[in-house]
Amino acid sequence: MKAIQLTLLIVLLFCVLRAVAPAQTPHRATHKTLDHPTTIQGYPCAKGHAWFYDDGSLQRCTVTQEIPFGEARIPAGSYIALTHDGAPNLVQMSHDAPILGLTCQGGSFLGPGEGSVVAFYPSGKLKLCFLARDQIVQGVPCAHGGFFASLSGVDPGVAFDESGKLIACRLSKDFGAQHRGERYAPAH
């Protein structure tokens, strides 16, 4: 049973890393420094660093105001990343913020573009959130942790399928036959 859990955790970690890593596509990103805040493809990008795909479409920037992003509202100062076709990919929020009734972790001592992420499906539906505190998610007691804890295998984040159903989290307390700290992943 432990071997299966370890294998599932490794698979989930791989999926998380793929969700947060830049896509390995033929589309290269070019860095530009914006001299002043600029609205690009409807996103209010801050003065400073921005990246663009080879066709000139926005790949990532820091936003200057609270905006809708996928099915969430994200705070000003958040670092957004888009897919090549302009769909939400991920966000690193400037501070902890509510998304669909969850308080997702934001902020990082490392600065913009580092730390916990909130990932989205291309449809804009929530895919992954690292909790800012222990929370009940769809009746399940899920634990907080963060992106860096996920690298050690401690926190898989709170993952959802595209319909919005909880598919994984680390338990903050005993739940059913499972114990605090174990990975919750209901059978589909």
Secondary structure, 3 states (H helix, E strand, C coil): CHHHHHHHHHHHHHHHHHHHCCCCCCCCEEEEEECCCEEECCEEEEEEEEEEECCCCEEEEEECCCEEECCEEECCCCEEEECCCCCEEEEECCCCEEECCEEECCCCCCCCCCCCCEEECCCCCEEEECECCCEEECCEEECCCCHHHHHCCCCCCEEECCCCCEEEEEECCCECCECCCCEECCCC
